Amino acid sequence: MSAPAQRATLTFVTGNANKLREVKEILASSPDFPFDLTNQDLDLPEIQGTTQEVARAKCSAAAAALNGPCITEDTALCFAALNGLPGPYIKDFMKGVGHAGLNSMLDGFSDRTAHALCTFAYCRGPGQEVLLFEGSTEGTIVPARGDKKFGWDPILEVKGTGLTYAEMESTQKNTLSHRYKALSALKEYLCSKP
């Protein structure tokens, strides 16, 4: 009796334990996902640019460093009143001003709408094309509510739910979030490849 065929490994380049947990939870609901997911935290340069430019450059650098296939994830929080800022720089804004500071950036504006944008980038290896898969969720910026352990989740009230991401159970968040939508597109692509 022969041993079962070994599945290919795909490395998710992240040092963020919360992102890794969410990605694993979402992928666990897809038994046909053709890879075993591992993760590695790499110190990669982050260029200045659009979310898509940042994602392509980071994934290309990660594939070269790992000498193999990988995915990276970039998240942006885009305020309508600020023409999409803080956008891909949300991590730095969050570190610098926190939940209250992000809220106060919209003081004086009547429009507090925003959208969360997730971009997964996939590269088969060094020198290969980087493919992007995006998902977006609409919402409103509100004073922080819920668990404050995961970035800006407490300040985005998701349209139509009355809840911030931080107030949701993971099972609810993982079926409607920007990350879920982008990861679903990536899964569909990877599952369709021989």
BAZA-72458 format. One record per residue (C-alpha): x, y, z. Coordinates in steps of 0.25 Angstrom, whole numbers, plus 5000, padded with zeros to 4 digits. Each point is the difference from the previous one (the first is absolute). Layout:
BEGIN
<<X,Y,Z>>
...
This chain:
BEGIN
<<5000,5000,5000>>
<<5006,5013,4996>>
<<5001,5012,5009>>
<<4990,5012,4997>>
<<5006,5011,4991>>
<<5006,5011,5007>>
<<4993,5013,4998>>
<<5008,5013,4996>>
<<5003,5010,5011>>
<<4997,5014,4999>>
<<5006,5011,5009>>
<<4992,5011,5006>>
<<5010,5011,5003>>
<<4995,5007,5012>>
<<5004,5002,5014>>
<<4986,5004,5004>>
<<4994,4989,5009>>
<<4986,5005,4998>>
<<5001,5001,4985>>
<<5006,4986,5000>>
<<4988,4995,5009>>
<<4990,5006,4991>>
<<5006,4994,4987>>
<<5001,4986,5006>>
<<4986,5001,5005>>
<<4995,5004,4986>>
<<5008,4990,4993>>
<<4995,4989,5009>>
<<4986,5001,4995>>
<<5006,4996,4986>>
<<5004,4986,5000>>
<<5004,5001,4985>>
<<5010,5010,5003>>
<<5013,4994,4993>>
<<5011,5004,5009>>
<<5005,4998,5014>>
<<5001,5014,5006>>
<<5012,5004,5008>>
<<5005,5014,5004>>
<<5012,5008,5001>>
<<5003,5014,5005>>
<<5010,5007,4991>>
<<5005,5014,5001>>
<<4996,5005,4986>>
<<5002,5014,4995>>
<<4986,5007,4998>>
<<5000,5010,4989>>
<<4992,5013,5000>>
<<4988,4999,4990>>
<<4987,4995,4998>>
<<4995,4987,5007>>
<<5002,4992,4987>>
<<5014,5005,4998>>
<<5004,4997,5014>>
<<4994,4986,4999>>
<<5007,4997,4987>>
<<5014,5005,5005>>
<<4998,4992,5014>>
<<4996,4987,4994>>
<<5011,5000,4989>>
<<5010,5003,5011>>
<<4994,4989,5009>>
<<5001,4990,4988>>
<<5014,5003,4998>>
<<5004,4999,5014>>
<<4993,4987,5002>>
<<5004,4994,4986>>
<<4986,4995,4999>>
<<4985,5003,4999>>
<<4993,5009,5010>>
<<4989,5009,5003>>
<<5000,5014,5007>>
<<4989,5008,5005>>
<<4998,5015,5001>>
<<4989,5007,5006>>
<<4995,5015,4998>>
<<4990,5008,5007>>
<<4995,5011,4991>>
<<4992,5012,5005>>
<<4991,5006,4990>>
<<5001,5014,5005>>
<<5015,4999,4999>>
<<5000,4995,4986>>
<<5005,4986,5004>>
<<5010,5003,5011>>
<<5005,4994,5009>>
<<4999,4989,4990>>
<<5012,4990,5000>>
<<5007,5009,5011>>
<<4989,4996,5010>>
<<5010,4992,5008>>
<<5009,5012,5002>>
<<4988,5009,5003>>
<<4995,4990,5010>>
<<5013,5000,5007>>
<<5001,5015,5000>>
<<4987,5004,5004>>
<<4992,4988,5005>>
<<4985,4998,4999>>
<<4996,5014,5005>>
<<5010,5007,4991>>
<<4994,4993,4988>>
<<4986,5004,5004>>
<<5004,5015,5002>>
<<5006,5000,4986>>
<<4986,5001,4995>>
<<4995,5011,5010>>
<<4994,5011,4992>>
<<4996,4991,4988>>
<<4986,4995,4999>>
<<5004,4988,4992>>
<<5006,4989,5010>>
<<4998,4988,4989>>
<<5012,4992,4997>>
<<5004,4987,4994>>
<<5009,4989,5004>>
<<5009,4994,4989>>
<<5007,4987,5000>>
<<5010,4996,4990>>
<<5006,4986,4999>>
<<5012,4999,4991>>
<<5005,4987,4995>>
<<5013,4996,4993>>
<<5004,4986,4995>>
<<5015,5004,5003>>
<<5012,5009,4997>>
<<4998,5008,4987>>
<<4986,4995,4998>>
<<4987,5009,4998>>
<<4993,5005,5012>>
<<4985,4998,5000>>
<<4991,5009,5009>>
<<4987,4996,5006>>
<<4991,5011,5007>>
<<4988,5001,5009>>
<<4993,5012,5005>>
<<4990,5003,5011>>
<<4993,5013,5002>>
<<4997,5006,5014>>
<<5001,5012,5009>>
<<5010,5005,5009>>
<<4995,5000,5015>>
<<5006,5002,5014>>
<<5007,4987,5003>>
<<4991,4988,5005>>
<<5003,4986,5003>>
<<5013,4993,5002>>
<<5012,5009,4997>>
<<5010,4989,4997>>
<<5000,5000,4985>>
<<5004,5013,4994>>
<<4989,5009,4995>>
<<4989,4990,5001>>
<<4993,5007,5011>>
<<4997,5013,4992>>
<<4994,4995,4987>>
<<4986,4997,5001>>
<<4996,4991,4989>>
<<4989,5005,4991>>
<<4987,4992,5003>>
<<5005,4993,5013>>
<<4999,5011,5010>>
<<5013,4994,5006>>
<<5015,5003,4999>>
<<5009,4988,4996>>
<<5005,5000,5014>>
<<4986,4998,5005>>
<<4997,4988,4991>>
<<5003,4985,5002>>
<<5011,4995,4991>>
<<4990,4991,4993>>
<<4992,5012,4996>>
<<5012,5009,4996>>
<<5007,4989,4992>>
<<4988,4999,4991>>
<<4998,5015,4996>>
<<5014,5007,5003>>
<<5009,5006,4989>>
<<5010,4989,5004>>
<<4990,4989,4997>>
<<4996,5006,4987>>
<<5014,5001,4995>>
<<5004,4986,5005>>
<<4988,4994,4993>>
<<5005,5006,4987>>
<<5014,4994,5003>>
<<4994,4987,5004>>
<<4992,4999,4987>>
<<5012,5003,4991>>
<<5009,4990,5007>>
<<4989,4989,5000>>
<<4998,5002,4985>>
<<5015,4997,4997>>
<<5005,4986,4997>>
